[in-house]
């Protein structure tokens, strides 16, 4: 009896990994066709732009400057710098660049991005009649057309919108590799999900929520990946997150291995916490309501445990190595399976970078860098282990050093 259980569990683990990979591969095919863009709408929505920052004196001025240069009527948006327990000149630099400063410090106010965002969002609603809120990071820059694109998305019925994320710095190899990942992800992950009615992923910057959504779903104060937690919570409650290709936001990529590891470990810890909170609820909604957005959200959320599933599957395969194995059966028995599996491996490694070059007009250096992404894959297991061992209060702040301005990226 015990051997049968091992065989069943082994094949279930293999089937889950194989079918999940196949699902996202098939989903990505939609990325070879472009998206219809929403019609431009007359500027009428009032926006509050929130930029949380903790000791970001070196980059906050550039972030606020990019927002001040948005091609949108200045009377229809306000820039708020949320200075979270800053001990340097962040507040002064932000105010000098044109931001209203909200000082999140003092008695009764604990530090933390989620806490600062929750507090600031309520303050903004108390002070002004805004139709929507947009969120940025202190190291991010917004394209001048960002608010025009978001206004069009809201006019088309969007409630929660994620802008297209690109890298602002590509000065060294690590940043170039990560920048290439954004190009491919936008084309073969975000675009297909938008086209097929699924929910986009939130990235912490370049996000826009209507007032109704922001009021109903306040930011979580404890999760280390508040954007991912918000993404799963919105999907669980039936709010679709749309993706805007034209609302471009530029993010700073790590340029040192230390910065990269610090950020990725924090993301892993937060992803584990988010999965613990929302995976069961997403599965339940997908089953009860036949909701494809919840199904894909659950699948995406479950990727947090992929190392556990891979390790468990490998162990079970070894223990039941003389028994039926569904992947080997598929590979050896079904006609064309061998060629199909080879194609499944070659498509993302060869065809997708070439497609990114052609479809996104990406420079050759980005395409070349994409082929080096497996080098970062070596770090995934130790990063996962470190994320498991870290406590929920671990922040692991990433130092931001890039001095790129929006004028350096946009003519």
C-alpha positions as CSV (number, residue, x, y, z in Angstrom):
1,X,0.0,0.0,0.0
2,X,2.8,2.4,0.9
3,X,4.5,1.8,-2.4
4,X,1.3,2.7,-4.3
5,X,1.1,6.0,-2.3
6,X,4.7,6.8,-3.3
7,X,3.9,6.1,-7.0
8,X,0.8,8.3,-6.9
9,X,2.5,11.2,-5.1
10,X,5.5,11.0,-7.5
11,X,3.4,11.2,-10.6
12,X,1.2,14.0,-9.1
13,X,4.3,16.1,-8.5
14,X,5.7,15.4,-12.0
15,X,2.3,16.1,-13.6
16,X,2.0,19.4,-11.6
17,X,5.4,20.7,-12.7
18,X,4.9,19.6,-16.3
19,X,1.4,20.9,-16.8
20,X,2.2,24.2,-15.1
21,X,5.2,24.7,-17.4
22,X,3.0,23.7,-20.4
23,X,0.3,26.1,-19.3
24,X,2.6,29.1,-19.2
25,X,4.3,28.1,-22.4
26,X,1.0,28.0,-24.3
27,X,-0.1,31.2,-22.6
28,X,3.0,32.9,-23.8
29,X,2.2,32.2,-27.5
30,X,-0.3,35.1,-27.4
31,X,2.6,37.5,-26.9
32,X,3.6,37.2,-30.6
33,X,0.6,39.4,-31.5
34,X,0.2,43.0,-30.3
35,X,-2.6,44.3,-28.1
36,X,-5.3,46.8,-29.1
37,X,-4.7,50.0,-27.1
38,X,-7.5,51.8,-25.3
39,X,-8.7,55.0,-27.0
40,X,-7.1,58.2,-25.6
41,X,-9.4,60.1,-23.3
42,X,-9.6,63.7,-22.4
43,X,-7.8,64.3,-19.1
44,X,-10.4,64.6,-16.3
45,X,-9.4,62.1,-13.6
46,X,-7.7,63.6,-10.5
47,X,-4.7,61.5,-9.4
48,X,-2.7,61.3,-6.2
49,X,0.8,60.1,-6.8
50,X,2.4,58.4,-3.7
51,X,6.1,57.8,-3.4
52,X,7.1,56.0,-0.2
53,X,10.8,56.4,0.8
54,X,13.1,55.6,3.7
55,X,16.5,57.3,3.6
56,X,16.5,57.8,-0.2
57,X,18.1,61.3,-0.4
58,X,20.3,60.2,-3.4
59,X,17.5,59.2,-5.7
60,X,14.2,60.8,-4.5
61,X,14.7,64.1,-6.3
62,X,15.0,62.3,-9.7
63,X,11.8,60.2,-9.0
64,X,9.8,63.3,-8.1
65,X,11.2,65.3,-11.0
66,X,10.0,62.6,-13.4
67,X,6.5,62.8,-11.9
68,X,6.5,66.6,-12.1
69,X,7.2,66.4,-15.8
70,X,4.2,64.2,-16.6
71,X,2.2,65.4,-19.7
72,X,-1.0,65.8,-17.8
73,X,-2.8,69.0,-16.5
74,X,-0.8,69.9,-13.4
75,X,-4.0,70.9,-11.5
76,X,-5.2,67.3,-11.9
77,X,-2.5,65.5,-9.9
78,X,-0.6,65.9,-6.7
79,X,2.8,64.3,-5.8
80,X,3.1,63.0,-2.2
81,X,6.3,61.9,-0.8
82,X,5.7,59.5,2.1
83,X,8.9,60.0,4.2
84,X,9.0,56.8,6.4
85,X,11.1,57.4,9.5
86,X,13.8,59.1,7.4
87,X,17.1,60.1,9.1
88,X,18.7,61.9,6.1
89,X,17.6,64.7,3.7
90,X,15.0,62.7,1.8
91,X,12.1,65.0,2.8
92,X,14.0,68.1,1.9
93,X,15.1,66.7,-1.5
94,X,11.6,65.6,-2.3
95,X,10.0,68.9,-1.3
96,X,12.6,70.8,-3.4
97,X,11.7,68.7,-6.4
98,X,8.0,69.5,-6.0
99,X,6.4,66.9,-3.7
100,X,4.1,67.4,-0.8
101,X,5.8,65.6,2.2
102,X,3.8,63.3,4.5
103,X,6.0,62.5,7.5
104,X,5.4,59.0,8.6
105,X,7.3,59.0,11.9
106,X,6.8,59.8,15.5
107,X,4.9,58.2,18.4
108,X,2.6,55.4,17.4
109,X,3.9,55.1,13.8
110,X,6.0,52.0,13.2
111,X,8.3,51.9,10.2
112,X,7.6,49.8,7.2
113,X,6.5,50.3,3.6
114,X,3.1,48.7,4.0
115,X,2.3,50.7,7.2
116,X,3.4,53.9,5.5
117,X,1.3,53.3,2.4
118,X,-1.8,52.4,4.4
119,X,-1.4,55.5,6.6
120,X,-0.6,57.8,3.7
121,X,-3.5,56.6,1.6
122,X,-6.0,57.5,4.3
123,X,-4.4,60.9,4.7
124,X,-4.7,61.6,1.0
125,X,-8.4,60.6,1.0
126,X,-9.0,62.9,4.0
127,X,-7.3,65.9,2.3
128,X,-8.5,65.7,-1.3
129,X,-11.2,64.5,-3.7
130,X,-9.0,62.2,-5.9
131,X,-10.4,59.7,-8.4
132,X,-7.4,57.4,-8.3
133,X,-4.1,56.8,-6.6
134,X,-0.8,55.8,-8.3
135,X,2.1,54.3,-6.4
136,X,5.8,54.6,-7.3
137,X,9.1,53.6,-5.6
138,X,11.8,56.2,-4.6
139,X,14.1,54.6,-7.2
140,X,11.6,54.6,-10.0
141,X,10.9,57.0,-12.9
142,X,7.7,57.6,-14.8
143,X,7.4,58.1,-18.5
144,X,5.9,61.5,-19.4
145,X,2.8,59.8,-20.9
146,X,2.1,57.7,-17.8
147,X,-0.9,59.5,-16.5
148,X,-2.4,60.0,-19.9
149,X,-2.3,56.2,-20.4
150,X,-3.7,55.6,-16.9
151,X,-6.5,58.0,-17.5
152,X,-7.4,56.1,-20.7
153,X,-7.4,52.8,-18.8
154,X,-9.7,54.1,-16.1
155,X,-12.0,55.6,-18.7
156,X,-12.1,52.1,-20.3
157,X,-13.3,50.6,-17.1
158,X,-10.1,49.6,-15.3
159,X,-10.1,49.4,-11.6
160,X,-6.6,48.3,-10.8
161,X,-3.9,48.8,-13.4
162,X,-0.2,47.9,-13.6
163,X,2.1,49.9,-15.9
164,X,4.8,48.4,-18.1
165,X,8.0,48.0,-16.2
166,X,11.4,48.6,-17.8
167,X,14.9,49.0,-16.3
168,X,16.3,52.5,-16.0
169,X,19.9,51.3,-15.6
170,X,21.8,48.8,-17.7
171,X,25.3,49.9,-16.9
172,X,26.7,46.5,-15.9
173,X,26.2,42.8,-16.7
174,X,23.8,42.0,-13.7
175,X,21.6,45.0,-14.4
176,X,21.6,44.1,-18.1
177,X,20.5,40.5,-17.4
178,X,17.6,41.7,-15.2
179,X,16.6,44.3,-17.8
180,X,16.4,41.6,-20.5
181,X,14.0,39.7,-18.2
182,X,11.6,42.7,-18.1
183,X,11.5,42.9,-21.9
184,X,10.7,39.2,-22.2
185,X,8.2,39.2,-19.3
186,X,6.3,42.1,-20.6
187,X,5.9,40.6,-24.1
188,X,5.3,36.9,-23.1
189,X,3.7,37.1,-19.7
190,X,2.0,40.4,-19.0
191,X,0.7,41.0,-22.6
192,X,-0.8,37.5,-23.0
193,X,-2.6,37.7,-19.6
194,X,-4.0,41.1,-20.5
195,X,-5.2,39.8,-23.9
196,X,-6.8,36.7,-22.5
197,X,-8.7,38.5,-19.6
198,X,-6.4,37.3,-16.8
199,X,-4.9,39.5,-14.1
200,X,-1.6,41.2,-14.5
201,X,1.1,41.0,-11.8
202,X,1.7,44.0,-9.6
203,X,5.3,45.3,-9.3
204,X,5.1,47.9,-6.5
205,X,5.7,50.8,-8.8
206,X,3.6,52.1,-11.7
207,X,0.4,50.8,-10.1
208,X,-2.9,52.7,-10.2
209,X,-6.0,51.9,-8.2
210,X,-9.4,53.7,-8.3
211,X,-10.5,55.4,-5.1
212,X,-13.1,52.6,-4.6
213,X,-10.5,49.9,-4.8
214,X,-7.9,51.7,-2.6
215,X,-10.5,52.4,0.1
216,X,-11.9,48.8,0.1
217,X,-8.5,47.1,0.0
218,X,-6.0,48.9,2.3
219,X,-2.4,48.0,2.2
220,X,-1.2,45.1,4.4
221,X,1.1,46.3,7.1
222,X,3.2,43.2,7.7
223,X,3.9,41.4,4.4
224,X,7.4,42.0,2.9
225,X,6.0,41.9,-0.6
226,X,3.0,44.2,-0.2
227,X,2.5,44.4,-3.9
228,X,2.2,40.6,-4.4
229,X,-0.1,40.3,-1.3
230,X,-2.3,43.0,-2.8
231,X,-2.3,41.3,-6.2
232,X,-3.6,38.0,-4.7
233,X,-6.1,39.7,-2.4
234,X,-7.6,41.6,-5.3
235,X,-7.9,38.5,-7.4
236,X,-9.4,36.6,-4.5
237,X,-12.2,39.2,-4.4
238,X,-12.8,39.3,-8.1
239,X,-11.0,42.5,-9.0
240,X,-9.1,42.2,-12.2
241,X,-5.7,43.8,-12.5
242,X,-5.3,45.1,-16.1
243,X,-1.9,45.9,-17.7
244,X,-1.1,49.1,-19.6
245,X,1.6,48.9,-22.2
246,X,1.7,52.7,-22.6
247,X,2.0,53.5,-18.9
248,X,5.7,52.9,-18.6
249,X,7.6,53.0,-15.4
250,X,11.4,52.6,-15.1
251,X,12.9,50.6,-12.2
252,X,16.4,50.5,-10.8
253,X,18.0,47.1,-11.1
254,X,20.6,45.8,-8.6
255,X,24.2,46.3,-9.9
256,X,25.9,44.2,-7.2
257,X,25.4,40.6,-6.2
258,X,24.8,41.8,-2.6
259,X,22.0,44.1,-3.7
260,X,20.4,41.3,-5.8
261,X,20.6,38.7,-3.1
262,X,19.2,41.1,-0.5
263,X,16.2,42.0,-2.7
264,X,15.5,38.4,-3.8
265,X,15.6,36.9,-0.3
266,X,13.1,39.5,0.8
267,X,10.9,38.7,-2.1
268,X,11.1,35.0,-1.4
269,X,10.2,35.5,2.3
270,X,7.2,37.7,1.3
271,X,6.1,35.3,-1.4
272,X,6.0,32.4,1.1
273,X,3.9,34.6,3.4
274,X,1.6,35.6,0.6
275,X,1.1,31.9,-0.5
276,X,0.3,30.9,3.1
277,X,-2.4,33.5,3.3
278,X,-4.0,33.3,-0.2
279,X,-3.3,30.1,-2.1
280,X,-6.1,28.1,-0.5
281,X,-8.6,31.0,-1.1
282,X,-7.6,31.4,-4.7
283,X,-8.0,27.7,-5.3
284,X,-11.4,27.8,-3.7
285,X,-12.6,30.7,-5.8
286,X,-11.3,29.1,-8.9
287,X,-13.3,25.9,-8.2
288,X,-16.5,27.5,-6.8
289,X,-16.8,30.3,-9.4
290,X,-14.9,28.8,-12.4
291,X,-12.8,31.9,-12.3
292,X,-9.9,31.7,-14.7
293,X,-8.2,34.7,-13.1
294,X,-8.2,32.9,-9.7
295,X,-7.0,29.7,-11.3
296,X,-4.0,31.5,-12.9
297,X,-3.4,33.4,-9.7
298,X,-3.3,30.2,-7.7
299,X,-0.9,28.7,-10.2
300,X,1.3,31.7,-10.0
301,X,1.1,31.8,-6.2
302,X,2.0,28.1,-6.1
303,X,5.3,28.7,-7.9
304,X,6.6,29.9,-4.5
305,X,6.8,26.2,-3.6
306,X,8.3,24.9,-6.8
307,X,11.7,24.0,-5.1
308,X,9.8,22.0,-2.5
309,X,7.8,20.3,-5.2
310,X,10.9,19.6,-7.4
311,X,12.8,18.2,-4.4
312,X,9.9,16.1,-3.3
313,X,9.2,14.9,-6.8
314,X,12.9,13.9,-7.3
315,X,13.0,12.0,-4.1
316,X,9.7,10.2,-4.8
317,X,10.9,9.4,-8.4
318,X,14.0,7.8,-6.9
319,X,12.1,5.8,-4.3
320,X,9.6,4.6,-7.0
321,X,12.2,4.3,-9.8
322,X,11.1,0.8,-10.8
323,X,7.5,1.8,-11.1
324,X,5.3,3.7,-13.5
325,X,6.6,7.2,-14.3
326,X,4.2,9.5,-16.2
327,X,6.9,11.8,-17.7
328,X,9.0,8.9,-18.9
329,X,5.9,7.2,-20.3
330,X,5.0,10.4,-22.1
331,X,8.5,10.9,-23.4
332,X,9.0,7.3,-24.7
333,X,5.5,6.2,-25.8
334,X,3.5,9.2,-27.2
335,X,4.3,10.0,-30.9
336,X,6.3,13.2,-31.2
337,X,6.8,13.7,-27.5
338,X,10.6,13.8,-27.8
339,X,10.5,16.6,-30.4
340,X,7.8,18.4,-28.4
341,X,9.9,18.4,-25.2
342,X,13.0,19.6,-27.0
343,X,10.9,22.4,-28.6
344,X,9.5,23.3,-25.2
345,X,13.0,23.9,-24.0
346,X,14.3,25.7,-27.0
347,X,11.4,28.1,-27.4
348,X,12.1,30.3,-24.3
349,X,15.8,30.0,-24.7
350,X,16.2,30.8,-28.4
351,X,13.0,32.0,-30.0
352,X,11.8,34.3,-27.3
353,X,14.9,36.5,-27.1
354,X,14.9,36.8,-30.8
355,X,11.2,37.7,-30.7
356,X,11.9,40.3,-28.0
357,X,14.5,41.9,-30.3
358,X,12.2,42.0,-33.3
359,X,8.9,42.9,-31.6
360,X,10.1,45.2,-28.8
361,X,13.0,46.7,-30.8
362,X,15.3,45.8,-28.0
363,X,19.0,46.4,-28.4
364,X,21.2,43.4,-29.2
365,X,22.9,43.7,-25.8
366,X,19.6,42.9,-24.0
367,X,19.0,39.8,-26.1
368,X,22.6,38.6,-25.5
369,X,22.2,39.2,-21.8
370,X,19.0,37.0,-21.7
371,X,21.1,34.0,-22.5
372,X,23.0,34.5,-19.3
373,X,19.9,34.3,-17.1
374,X,20.7,30.7,-16.2
375,X,23.7,32.0,-14.2
376,X,21.3,33.6,-11.8
377,X,19.3,30.4,-11.6
378,X,22.2,28.8,-9.7
379,X,21.4,31.2,-6.8
380,X,17.7,30.2,-6.6
381,X,18.0,27.3,-4.2
382,X,20.2,29.1,-1.6
383,X,17.9,32.2,-1.9
384,X,14.9,30.0,-1.3
385,X,16.5,28.4,1.8
386,X,17.5,31.9,3.1
387,X,13.9,33.1,2.5
388,X,12.5,30.2,4.5
389,X,14.9,30.9,7.4
390,X,14.2,34.6,7.5
391,X,11.6,36.0,9.8
392,X,8.6,37.9,8.6
393,X,10.1,41.1,10.0
394,X,13.1,40.9,7.8
395,X,13.2,43.8,5.4
396,X,16.6,43.7,3.7
397,X,16.6,47.2,2.3
398,X,18.2,47.5,-1.1
399,X,20.6,50.4,-1.5
400,X,19.7,52.6,-4.5
401,X,22.6,54.3,-6.2
402,X,21.7,54.9,-9.8
403,X,21.6,58.6,-10.8
404,X,19.6,58.1,-14.0
405,X,17.1,60.9,-14.7
406,X,14.0,60.7,-16.9
407,X,15.7,63.0,-19.4
408,X,18.4,60.3,-19.9
409,X,15.7,57.8,-21.0
410,X,13.1,59.8,-22.9
411,X,13.8,62.5,-25.6
